[in-house]
Amino acid sequence: MKIPSTKHCICFIIFYIFLVVCFVSLVFHRRHISMRDYSLLNNRKILISKYTVEGVFAIAEEDSFTQSAGKYINYSHAFSYKPFNILKPKFGDLWSETVFLKNPDNIALIGTQSQEKLQGEIVVVRNGTLDLNTDCGYRASSSAVKRNQTKGITQWYSSIIPLYVPDGHTFQHFLDGMLPKIIQVLPTMRMFKAKLLLRYPRDEIIFDILKKLNISREQLIFIDSTNVTVGADFLIFTCITPPLHPYLWKTARKMVGAPEIPDAWTREFGMVILLTRKGCHNCGRIIQNEVEVLHFLESRYGKDTVSLFQGSKTLLESIDTFGKARIIIGAHGGAFYNINFAPAETVLVEVMPTNDDGSELAASKTIFWAQADMLDQVYWRICERPLNDKGDVNVNIIVLENILEIVDNKQLKTKTV
């Protein structure tokens, strides 16, 4: 029997290794999953596992990794956030409470939030495309993201997170429409080194907030028109985010550097802030007897303690003002979004133009009540009959005084204890 030469043995070994490499390559080619994809998936599972253990989410409903004959990978994580309650507001008079309870939208919000509003989902699609006209609310569907579509694509990117919500380029609706989604997707964004795709912000304070989240302008892509379809190597869909949840809102407050709880000075000498709507972007709901209200507050607390808030241009200004607030008073309007920079225990008194049948002359009329509840603040509602179709009102000083008597006496007892 002829013994193979060393040269033949070496050739055989090399050929065998070549066959093994080809086989492995073929397997990975057929499944279209790169080692980077596996690494990203495993890191994602670690992130989700960590969040679930820490109690962020109540139920990890799904963590799926979908393979296909197409040239893409797709994996998603669906989960339920922990249930929470929204308490009924406090009232300074019986009429306010009566007309408030006539409105079915108000009744619907009281108590434990529906399961539908507790759902979150992050979907990562390889070679994904999305029409920017797609609804990005909590009822959105990840099926809107198409795979391997080449027709009609306006622009292609590496890794993107499209975020297009109504008026999301404004300070108010960036906070209530986009910021919760960004908080939810932030770990995934960092892992994929993805960029946010959004409309160019109208208000400079939005850039300040994003900077606090360690999102620089280089990580932003601006497309103002929604009549386009975009694609990416990795398209990350995070539209399915609870519109309201304490974890998302408290995390946002903490990450931007606002105080979570009042310090000793704020509890003792905190500011009383009166919000004015004069000169606002969307005027209406103006307190016609604002001068009288301001004089009443100054006589009660002193001029040095009372501040008439007319708006701020930077995040630092807003945090400096509202981070020291003890009481915030005003008619329903965009300035109330600054409560996101106020600590827990801050007292809010919102004046709402309300008709006798319970109808209210305002959009998003429950948003500040819900936000205050999620941020562990104390919410009071004064309902006033509108003076005109713009929702302008006169504030009943006696009702306001009744509320402040209760607030001050309670805070005084807390200090004594």
C-alpha beads as a LAMMPS data file, in Angstrom:
LAMMPS data file: protein, C-alpha beads

417 atoms
416 bonds

1 atom types
1 bond types

-500.0 500.0 xlo xhi
-500.0 500.0 ylo yhi
-500.0 500.0 zlo zhi

Masses

1 110.0

Atoms # bond

1 1 1 0.000 0.000 0.000
2 1 1 1.369 3.329 -1.068
3 1 1 1.641 5.845 1.753
4 1 1 0.610 9.387 0.765
5 1 1 3.419 11.883 0.741
6 1 1 3.600 14.800 3.161
7 1 1 2.811 17.100 0.267
8 1 1 -0.375 15.189 -0.516
9 1 1 -1.405 15.238 3.149
10 1 1 -0.970 18.987 3.351
11 1 1 -2.985 19.460 0.160
12 1 1 -5.716 17.225 1.498
13 1 1 -5.889 19.163 4.774
14 1 1 -6.043 22.482 2.924
15 1 1 -8.768 21.156 0.654
16 1 1 -10.727 19.875 3.671
17 1 1 -10.483 23.265 5.394
18 1 1 -11.585 24.923 2.169
19 1 1 -14.674 22.694 2.027
20 1 1 -15.545 23.489 5.647
21 1 1 -15.184 27.234 5.037
22 1 1 -17.346 27.004 1.921
23 1 1 -19.991 25.065 3.784
24 1 1 -20.108 27.558 6.664
25 1 1 -20.167 30.486 4.235
26 1 1 -22.982 28.869 2.299
27 1 1 -25.024 28.403 5.464
28 1 1 -24.595 32.015 6.467
29 1 1 -25.235 33.184 2.938
30 1 1 -28.448 31.195 2.711
31 1 1 -29.676 32.582 5.987
32 1 1 -28.346 36.085 5.242
33 1 1 -27.213 36.682 8.812
34 1 1 -23.822 38.234 9.436
35 1 1 -21.780 37.891 12.595
36 1 1 -22.507 41.588 13.248
37 1 1 -26.219 40.814 13.083
38 1 1 -25.836 38.074 15.702
39 1 1 -23.797 40.388 17.902
40 1 1 -26.428 43.115 17.674
41 1 1 -29.168 40.618 18.454
42 1 1 -27.381 39.242 21.501
43 1 1 -26.656 42.761 22.792
44 1 1 -30.323 43.644 22.285
45 1 1 -31.421 40.634 24.306
46 1 1 -29.048 41.637 27.085
47 1 1 -30.516 45.163 27.077
48 1 1 -34.107 43.921 27.208
49 1 1 -33.278 41.348 29.862
50 1 1 -31.645 44.068 31.962
51 1 1 -34.641 46.387 31.628
52 1 1 -37.101 43.631 32.495
53 1 1 -35.138 42.639 35.577
54 1 1 -34.985 46.257 36.729
55 1 1 -38.772 46.439 36.612
56 1 1 -39.167 48.851 33.721
57 1 1 -41.498 46.491 31.916
58 1 1 -44.133 44.261 33.410
59 1 1 -44.104 41.517 30.777
60 1 1 -41.587 40.592 28.116
61 1 1 -44.147 39.435 25.605
62 1 1 -41.954 38.686 22.611
63 1 1 -38.337 38.697 21.604
64 1 1 -38.225 37.316 18.104
65 1 1 -35.512 36.890 15.505
66 1 1 -37.010 36.339 12.067
67 1 1 -35.000 34.857 9.231
68 1 1 -36.149 34.848 5.641
69 1 1 -35.204 33.731 2.190
70 1 1 -34.927 37.431 1.369
71 1 1 -31.786 39.443 1.888
72 1 1 -32.633 40.932 5.251
73 1 1 -32.904 40.156 8.920
74 1 1 -35.656 41.353 11.195
75 1 1 -36.010 41.184 14.930
76 1 1 -38.311 42.869 17.361
77 1 1 -39.072 43.166 21.022
78 1 1 -42.628 43.694 22.171
79 1 1 -43.422 44.336 25.809
80 1 1 -45.984 45.728 28.240
81 1 1 -45.083 48.547 30.577
82 1 1 -46.238 48.305 34.176
83 1 1 -49.865 49.377 34.751
84 1 1 -50.392 52.709 36.503
85 1 1 -53.293 54.835 37.715
86 1 1 -54.213 58.431 36.966
87 1 1 -55.936 60.086 39.898
88 1 1 -58.938 62.368 39.647
89 1 1 -57.932 66.051 39.884
90 1 1 -58.511 68.167 42.959
91 1 1 -61.010 71.039 42.743
92 1 1 -61.484 74.338 44.550
93 1 1 -65.253 74.468 44.054
94 1 1 -68.163 72.113 43.390
95 1 1 -69.079 73.587 39.984
96 1 1 -65.613 72.840 38.591
97 1 1 -65.843 69.226 39.687
98 1 1 -69.402 68.854 38.376
99 1 1 -68.711 70.083 34.844
100 1 1 -65.411 68.209 34.732
101 1 1 -67.223 64.923 35.372
102 1 1 -69.725 65.664 32.596
103 1 1 -66.997 65.177 30.016
104 1 1 -66.598 61.487 29.021
105 1 1 -62.952 62.042 27.984
106 1 1 -62.136 63.029 31.553
107 1 1 -63.963 60.052 33.010
108 1 1 -62.144 57.690 30.652
109 1 1 -58.711 58.804 31.839
110 1 1 -59.324 58.271 35.559
111 1 1 -58.011 55.012 36.981
112 1 1 -55.842 52.249 35.515
113 1 1 -54.764 52.873 31.942
114 1 1 -55.909 50.445 29.260
115 1 1 -53.613 47.624 28.174
116 1 1 -53.519 49.079 24.663
117 1 1 -51.793 52.203 25.998
118 1 1 -49.132 50.186 27.838
119 1 1 -47.672 48.462 24.787
120 1 1 -44.190 49.124 23.477
121 1 1 -42.365 47.653 20.519
122 1 1 -38.978 48.140 18.903
123 1 1 -38.568 46.600 15.464
124 1 1 -35.272 46.483 13.577
125 1 1 -35.579 45.688 9.880
126 1 1 -32.654 44.940 7.592
127 1 1 -33.016 46.702 4.246
128 1 1 -36.204 48.361 5.504
129 1 1 -38.173 51.179 3.907
130 1 1 -40.857 53.470 5.286
131 1 1 -43.279 56.023 3.872
132 1 1 -42.905 59.064 6.148
133 1 1 -46.657 59.690 5.912
134 1 1 -47.097 56.604 8.098
135 1 1 -48.943 57.141 11.383
136 1 1 -46.429 57.168 14.247
137 1 1 -48.870 57.046 17.161
138 1 1 -49.167 54.277 19.744
139 1 1 -51.694 52.525 17.474
140 1 1 -49.156 52.330 14.638
141 1 1 -48.254 49.020 13.016
142 1 1 -44.737 47.814 12.302
143 1 1 -46.105 46.248 9.113
144 1 1 -45.735 49.744 7.638
145 1 1 -42.017 49.004 7.329
146 1 1 -41.416 47.258 4.013
147 1 1 -38.487 45.012 3.215
148 1 1 -36.323 44.834 0.109
149 1 1 -38.354 47.504 -1.646
150 1 1 -36.375 49.485 -4.205
151 1 1 -38.989 51.516 -6.068
152 1 1 -39.723 55.100 -5.025
153 1 1 -36.941 55.350 -2.444
154 1 1 -35.909 58.990 -1.982
155 1 1 -32.870 58.413 0.199
156 1 1 -30.963 55.442 1.648
157 1 1 -29.137 55.496 4.998
158 1 1 -27.084 53.189 7.188
159 1 1 -29.154 53.094 10.421
160 1 1 -32.094 55.431 11.022
161 1 1 -35.030 55.932 13.366
162 1 1 -37.822 57.848 11.588
163 1 1 -39.891 59.958 14.004
164 1 1 -42.691 61.950 12.405
165 1 1 -45.531 62.939 14.727
166 1 1 -47.948 65.856 14.221
167 1 1 -46.156 69.131 15.048
168 1 1 -43.248 67.193 16.538
169 1 1 -40.929 70.022 15.443
170 1 1 -42.463 72.298 18.116
171 1 1 -41.381 72.325 21.763
172 1 1 -44.794 71.206 23.053
173 1 1 -45.340 68.246 20.780
174 1 1 -41.715 67.217 20.781
175 1 1 -42.155 66.686 24.519
176 1 1 -45.431 64.775 24.429
177 1 1 -45.141 63.120 21.015
178 1 1 -41.472 62.383 20.345
179 1 1 -39.523 62.406 23.604
180 1 1 -41.199 59.276 25.074
181 1 1 -40.374 57.367 21.866
182 1 1 -36.754 58.544 21.998
183 1 1 -36.444 57.456 25.644
184 1 1 -37.787 54.019 24.725
185 1 1 -35.451 53.520 21.757
186 1 1 -32.337 55.265 23.102
187 1 1 -30.360 52.097 24.045
188 1 1 -31.099 50.582 20.631
189 1 1 -30.132 53.839 18.937
190 1 1 -26.750 53.790 20.625
191 1 1 -26.188 50.122 19.881
192 1 1 -26.810 50.570 16.155
193 1 1 -25.196 54.026 16.052
194 1 1 -28.416 55.119 14.392
195 1 1 -29.510 58.628 13.489
196 1 1 -32.879 60.249 14.138
197 1 1 -34.880 61.239 11.078
198 1 1 -37.197 64.177 11.835
199 1 1 -38.437 67.603 10.800
200 1 1 -36.137 70.538 11.551
201 1 1 -37.079 71.814 15.039
202 1 1 -38.828 75.149 15.238
203 1 1 -37.634 75.775 18.798
204 1 1 -33.955 75.800 19.774
205 1 1 -34.775 74.216 23.148
206 1 1 -35.340 70.907 21.323
207 1 1 -31.643 70.820 20.411
208 1 1 -30.833 71.494 24.096
209 1 1 -32.935 68.513 25.179
210 1 1 -31.392 66.202 22.588
211 1 1 -27.905 67.293 23.651
212 1 1 -28.740 66.278 27.228
213 1 1 -29.602 62.827 25.866
214 1 1 -26.143 62.743 24.230
215 1 1 -27.690 63.120 20.784
216 1 1 -25.664 65.632 18.796
217 1 1 -26.713 67.480 15.658
218 1 1 -24.503 65.097 13.680
219 1 1 -26.875 62.300 14.748
220 1 1 -29.893 64.113 13.264
221 1 1 -31.179 63.976 9.703
222 1 1 -33.792 66.549 8.683
223 1 1 -36.472 65.936 6.072
224 1 1 -39.319 68.433 6.353
225 1 1 -41.557 66.825 3.731
226 1 1 -43.396 63.640 4.663
227 1 1 -44.238 62.820 1.044
228 1 1 -41.149 60.674 0.693
229 1 1 -40.119 57.073 1.263
230 1 1 -36.775 56.374 2.908
231 1 1 -34.746 53.220 3.358
232 1 1 -31.855 51.992 5.468
233 1 1 -29.563 49.054 6.047
234 1 1 -31.149 48.995 9.495
235 1 1 -34.491 50.801 9.850
236 1 1 -35.597 51.023 13.482
237 1 1 -39.327 51.457 14.124
238 1 1 -40.295 52.673 17.608
239 1 1 -43.621 54.417 16.997
240 1 1 -45.456 51.924 19.220
241 1 1 -44.671 53.610 22.534
242 1 1 -47.106 54.367 25.376
243 1 1 -48.326 57.963 24.975
244 1 1 -48.221 58.281 28.749
245 1 1 -46.169 56.344 31.255
246 1 1 -44.393 57.385 34.486
247 1 1 -41.185 55.555 33.564
248 1 1 -40.784 57.398 30.261
249 1 1 -41.613 60.847 31.626
250 1 1 -39.582 60.529 34.833
251 1 1 -36.616 59.174 32.895
252 1 1 -36.813 62.136 30.513
253 1 1 -36.929 64.607 33.421
254 1 1 -33.891 62.968 35.012
255 1 1 -31.887 62.766 31.788
256 1 1 -32.321 66.457 30.934
257 1 1 -30.985 67.386 34.368
258 1 1 -34.184 68.666 36.016
259 1 1 -34.675 67.967 39.745
260 1 1 -36.657 64.841 40.580
261 1 1 -37.602 65.940 44.095
262 1 1 -37.637 69.445 45.627
263 1 1 -34.694 70.471 47.742
264 1 1 -35.110 72.031 51.191
265 1 1 -35.023 75.588 49.798
266 1 1 -37.767 74.902 47.253
267 1 1 -40.013 73.303 49.881
268 1 1 -39.545 76.334 52.143
269 1 1 -39.206 79.281 49.742
270 1 1 -40.098 77.857 46.312
271 1 1 -41.365 80.166 43.605
272 1 1 -45.022 80.747 42.741
273 1 1 -45.212 81.025 38.961
274 1 1 -48.084 82.586 37.025
275 1 1 -48.067 81.567 33.355
276 1 1 -49.155 84.252 30.915
277 1 1 -50.457 83.511 27.416
278 1 1 -50.044 87.045 26.105
279 1 1 -47.847 86.949 23.005
280 1 1 -48.158 83.162 22.596
281 1 1 -47.909 81.215 19.304
282 1 1 -51.544 80.067 19.458
283 1 1 -53.325 82.778 21.416
284 1 1 -56.634 82.338 23.127
285 1 1 -57.460 81.116 26.652
286 1 1 -56.011 84.370 28.008
287 1 1 -56.660 85.247 31.645
288 1 1 -58.360 88.620 31.246
289 1 1 -57.954 89.549 34.915
290 1 1 -54.280 88.533 34.944
291 1 1 -53.194 91.779 36.634
292 1 1 -55.662 91.177 39.458
293 1 1 -54.488 87.577 39.862
294 1 1 -50.849 88.691 39.901
295 1 1 -51.506 91.327 42.566
296 1 1 -53.369 88.770 44.683
297 1 1 -50.445 86.334 44.515
298 1 1 -47.888 89.040 45.290
299 1 1 -49.872 90.217 48.315
300 1 1 -50.120 86.610 49.553
301 1 1 -46.536 85.453 48.936
302 1 1 -44.489 88.609 48.321
303 1 1 -43.171 90.077 45.084
304 1 1 -39.833 88.284 45.377
305 1 1 -41.554 84.899 45.466
306 1 1 -44.006 85.416 42.580
307 1 1 -42.867 85.274 38.953
308 1 1 -44.825 86.048 35.779
309 1 1 -43.519 83.536 33.241
310 1 1 -43.465 84.837 29.676
311 1 1 -41.446 82.045 28.095
312 1 1 -37.840 80.910 27.953
313 1 1 -35.507 80.273 25.057
314 1 1 -33.189 77.623 26.479
315 1 1 -33.473 74.427 28.478
316 1 1 -31.191 75.853 31.154
317 1 1 -33.544 78.820 31.669
318 1 1 -36.574 76.531 31.937
319 1 1 -34.914 74.197 34.445
320 1 1 -33.642 77.129 36.478
321 1 1 -37.168 78.595 36.639
322 1 1 -39.354 75.531 37.056
323 1 1 -36.868 73.454 39.018
324 1 1 -37.436 75.882 41.902
325 1 1 -41.220 76.093 41.563
326 1 1 -43.528 75.316 44.470
327 1 1 -46.786 76.362 42.768
328 1 1 -47.552 76.872 39.054
329 1 1 -50.764 78.620 37.980
330 1 1 -52.101 79.337 34.517
331 1 1 -54.685 78.820 31.810
332 1 1 -54.394 75.683 29.676
333 1 1 -51.606 76.210 27.141
334 1 1 -48.135 75.331 25.930
335 1 1 -46.287 76.948 28.842
336 1 1 -47.561 74.137 31.060
337 1 1 -45.230 71.731 29.251
338 1 1 -42.497 73.219 31.420
339 1 1 -43.834 71.163 34.328
340 1 1 -41.578 68.454 32.895
341 1 1 -38.716 70.425 34.438
342 1 1 -40.393 70.830 37.842
343 1 1 -39.844 68.361 40.701
344 1 1 -42.309 66.016 42.328
345 1 1 -44.700 67.653 44.854
346 1 1 -44.973 70.821 42.746
347 1 1 -48.567 72.067 42.854
348 1 1 -50.248 72.857 39.520
349 1 1 -53.416 74.916 39.201
350 1 1 -54.735 74.745 35.647
351 1 1 -57.560 77.037 34.567
352 1 1 -59.721 75.420 31.885
353 1 1 -62.396 77.283 29.862
354 1 1 -65.404 74.987 30.295
355 1 1 -69.040 75.211 29.261
356 1 1 -71.944 74.127 31.450
357 1 1 -72.248 70.857 29.515
358 1 1 -68.635 69.932 30.316
359 1 1 -67.196 70.727 26.881
360 1 1 -63.820 72.428 27.039
361 1 1 -62.359 75.047 24.678
362 1 1 -58.933 73.473 24.368
363 1 1 -57.052 70.784 22.496
364 1 1 -55.274 67.992 24.398
365 1 1 -57.224 69.053 27.452
366 1 1 -56.115 66.142 29.664
367 1 1 -52.388 66.234 28.879
368 1 1 -51.139 68.388 31.786
369 1 1 -53.321 66.601 34.311
370 1 1 -51.878 63.275 33.105
371 1 1 -48.293 64.568 32.999
372 1 1 -48.534 65.984 36.508
373 1 1 -49.819 62.662 37.792
374 1 1 -46.988 60.738 36.127
375 1 1 -44.391 63.139 37.546
376 1 1 -45.808 62.825 41.103
377 1 1 -46.981 66.435 41.105
378 1 1 -50.235 67.696 42.644
379 1 1 -52.849 68.752 40.113
380 1 1 -55.777 71.132 40.738
381 1 1 -58.363 72.149 38.139
382 1 1 -60.354 75.411 38.053
383 1 1 -63.131 75.389 35.453
384 1 1 -64.240 78.824 34.251
385 1 1 -66.973 79.728 31.745
386 1 1 -65.322 81.130 28.587
387 1 1 -65.831 84.830 27.887
388 1 1 -65.635 84.340 24.098
389 1 1 -65.070 81.698 21.436
390 1 1 -61.294 82.001 21.955
391 1 1 -61.647 80.604 25.438
392 1 1 -60.534 83.710 27.322
393 1 1 -61.494 83.586 31.016
394 1 1 -61.604 85.484 34.261
395 1 1 -60.172 83.562 37.209
396 1 1 -62.360 83.452 40.304
397 1 1 -59.971 84.790 42.958
398 1 1 -62.046 83.291 45.763
399 1 1 -61.774 79.777 44.289
400 1 1 -58.041 80.254 43.747
401 1 1 -57.663 81.425 47.326
402 1 1 -59.524 78.356 48.595
403 1 1 -57.075 76.106 46.751
404 1 1 -54.004 77.964 47.982
405 1 1 -55.269 77.864 51.570
406 1 1 -55.450 74.071 51.376
407 1 1 -52.071 73.823 49.620
408 1 1 -50.253 76.141 52.025
409 1 1 -51.767 74.551 55.138
410 1 1 -50.793 71.074 53.921
411 1 1 -47.247 72.169 53.102
412 1 1 -46.991 73.929 56.470
413 1 1 -48.006 70.727 58.267
414 1 1 -45.423 68.793 56.251
415 1 1 -42.695 71.230 57.316
416 1 1 -43.781 70.973 60.967
417 1 1 -43.687 67.179 60.882

Bonds

1 1 1 2
2 1 2 3
3 1 3 4
4 1 4 5
5 1 5 6
6 1 6 7
7 1 7 8
8 1 8 9
9 1 9 10
10 1 10 11
11 1 11 12
12 1 12 13
13 1 13 14
14 1 14 15
15 1 15 16
16 1 16 17
17 1 17 18
18 1 18 19
19 1 19 20
20 1 20 21
21 1 21 22
22 1 22 23
23 1 23 24
24 1 24 25
25 1 25 26
26 1 26 27
27 1 27 28
28 1 28 29
29 1 29 30
30 1 30 31
31 1 31 32
32 1 32 33
33 1 33 34
34 1 34 35
35 1 35 36
36 1 36 37
37 1 37 38
38 1 38 39
39 1 39 40
40 1 40 41
41 1 41 42
42 1 42 43
43 1 43 44
44 1 44 45
45 1 45 46
46 1 46 47
47 1 47 48
48 1 48 49
49 1 49 50
50 1 50 51
51 1 51 52
52 1 52 53
53 1 53 54
54 1 54 55
55 1 55 56
56 1 56 57
57 1 57 58
58 1 58 59
59 1 59 60
60 1 60 61
61 1 61 62
62 1 62 63
63 1 63 64
64 1 64 65
65 1 65 66
66 1 66 67
67 1 67 68
68 1 68 69
69 1 69 70
70 1 70 71
71 1 71 72
72 1 72 73
73 1 73 74
74 1 74 75
75 1 75 76
76 1 76 77
77 1 77 78
78 1 78 79
79 1 79 80
80 1 80 81
81 1 81 82
82 1 82 83
83 1 83 84
84 1 84 85
85 1 85 86
86 1 86 87
87 1 87 88
88 1 88 89
89 1 89 90
90 1 90 91
91 1 91 92
92 1 92 93
93 1 93 94
94 1 94 95
95 1 95 96
96 1 96 97
97 1 97 98
98 1 98 99
99 1 99 100
100 1 100 101
101 1 101 102
102 1 102 103
103 1 103 104
104 1 104 105
105 1 105 106
106 1 106 107
107 1 107 108
108 1 108 109
109 1 109 110
110 1 110 111
111 1 111 112
112 1 112 113
113 1 113 114
114 1 114 115
115 1 115 116
116 1 116 117
117 1 117 118
118 1 118 119
119 1 119 120
120 1 120 121
121 1 121 122
122 1 122 123
123 1 123 124
124 1 124 125
125 1 125 126
126 1 126 127
127 1 127 128
128 1 128 129
129 1 129 130
130 1 130 131
131 1 131 132
132 1 132 133
133 1 133 134
134 1 134 135
135 1 135 136
136 1 136 137
137 1 137 138
138 1 138 139
139 1 139 140
140 1 140 141
141 1 141 142
142 1 142 143
143 1 143 144
144 1 144 145
145 1 145 146
146 1 146 147
147 1 147 148
148 1 148 149
149 1 149 150
150 1 150 151
151 1 151 152
152 1 152 153
153 1 153 154
154 1 154 155
155 1 155 156
156 1 156 157
157 1 157 158
158 1 158 159
159 1 159 160
160 1 160 161
161 1 161 162
162 1 162 163
163 1 163 164
164 1 164 165
165 1 165 166
166 1 166 167
167 1 167 168
168 1 168 169
169 1 169 170
170 1 170 171
171 1 171 172
172 1 172 173
173 1 173 174
174 1 174 175
175 1 175 176
176 1 176 177
177 1 177 178
178 1 178 179
179 1 179 180
180 1 180 181
181 1 181 182
182 1 182 183
183 1 183 184
184 1 184 185
185 1 185 186
186 1 186 187
187 1 187 188
188 1 188 189
189 1 189 190
190 1 190 191
191 1 191 192
192 1 192 193
193 1 193 194
194 1 194 195
195 1 195 196
196 1 196 197
197 1 197 198
198 1 198 199
199 1 199 200
200 1 200 201
201 1 201 202
202 1 202 203
203 1 203 204
204 1 204 205
205 1 205 206
206 1 206 207
207 1 207 208
208 1 208 209
209 1 209 210
210 1 210 211
211 1 211 212
212 1 212 213
213 1 213 214
214 1 214 215
215 1 215 216
216 1 216 217
217 1 217 218
218 1 218 219
219 1 219 220
220 1 220 221
221 1 221 222
222 1 222 223
223 1 223 224
224 1 224 225
225 1 225 226
226 1 226 227
227 1 227 228
228 1 228 229
229 1 229 230
230 1 230 231
231 1 231 232
232 1 232 233
233 1 233 234
234 1 234 235
235 1 235 236
236 1 236 237
237 1 237 238
238 1 238 239
239 1 239 240
240 1 240 241
241 1 241 242
242 1 242 243
243 1 243 244
244 1 244 245
245 1 245 246
246 1 246 247
247 1 247 248
248 1 248 249
249 1 249 250
250 1 250 251
251 1 251 252
252 1 252 253
253 1 253 254
254 1 254 255
255 1 255 256
256 1 256 257
257 1 257 258
258 1 258 259
259 1 259 260
260 1 260 261
261 1 261 262
262 1 262 263
263 1 263 264
264 1 264 265
265 1 265 266
266 1 266 267
267 1 267 268
268 1 268 269
269 1 269 270
270 1 270 271
271 1 271 272
272 1 272 273
273 1 273 274
274 1 274 275
275 1 275 276
276 1 276 277
277 1 277 278
278 1 278 279
279 1 279 280
280 1 280 281
281 1 281 282
282 1 282 283
283 1 283 284
284 1 284 285
285 1 285 286
286 1 286 287
287 1 287 288
288 1 288 289
289 1 289 290
290 1 290 291
291 1 291 292
292 1 292 293
293 1 293 294
294 1 294 295
295 1 295 296
296 1 296 297
297 1 297 298
298 1 298 299
299 1 299 300
300 1 300 301
301 1 301 302
302 1 302 303
303 1 303 304
304 1 304 305
305 1 305 306
306 1 306 307
307 1 307 308
308 1 308 309
309 1 309 310
310 1 310 311
311 1 311 312
312 1 312 313
313 1 313 314
314 1 314 315
315 1 315 316
316 1 316 317
317 1 317 318
318 1 318 319
319 1 319 320
320 1 320 321
321 1 321 322
322 1 322 323
323 1 323 324
324 1 324 325
325 1 325 326
326 1 326 327
327 1 327 328
328 1 328 329
329 1 329 330
330 1 330 331
331 1 331 332
332 1 332 333
333 1 333 334
334 1 334 335
335 1 335 336
336 1 336 337
337 1 337 338
338 1 338 339
339 1 339 340
340 1 340 341
341 1 341 342
342 1 342 343
343 1 343 344
344 1 344 345
345 1 345 346
346 1 346 347
347 1 347 348
348 1 348 349
349 1 349 350
350 1 350 351
351 1 351 352
352 1 352 353
353 1 353 354
354 1 354 355
355 1 355 356
356 1 356 357
357 1 357 358
358 1 358 359
359 1 359 360
360 1 360 361
361 1 361 362
362 1 362 363
363 1 363 364
364 1 364 365
365 1 365 366
366 1 366 367
367 1 367 368
368 1 368 369
369 1 369 370
370 1 370 371
371 1 371 372
372 1 372 373
373 1 373 374
374 1 374 375
375 1 375 376
376 1 376 377
377 1 377 378
378 1 378 379
379 1 379 380
380 1 380 381
381 1 381 382
382 1 382 383
383 1 383 384
384 1 384 385
385 1 385 386
386 1 386 387
387 1 387 388
388 1 388 389
389 1 389 390
390 1 390 391
391 1 391 392
392 1 392 393
393 1 393 394
394 1 394 395
395 1 395 396
396 1 396 397
397 1 397 398
398 1 398 399
399 1 399 400
400 1 400 401
401 1 401 402
402 1 402 403
403 1 403 404
404 1 404 405
405 1 405 406
406 1 406 407
407 1 407 408
408 1 408 409
409 1 409 410
410 1 410 411
411 1 411 412
412 1 412 413
413 1 413 414
414 1 414 415
415 1 415 416
416 1 416 417
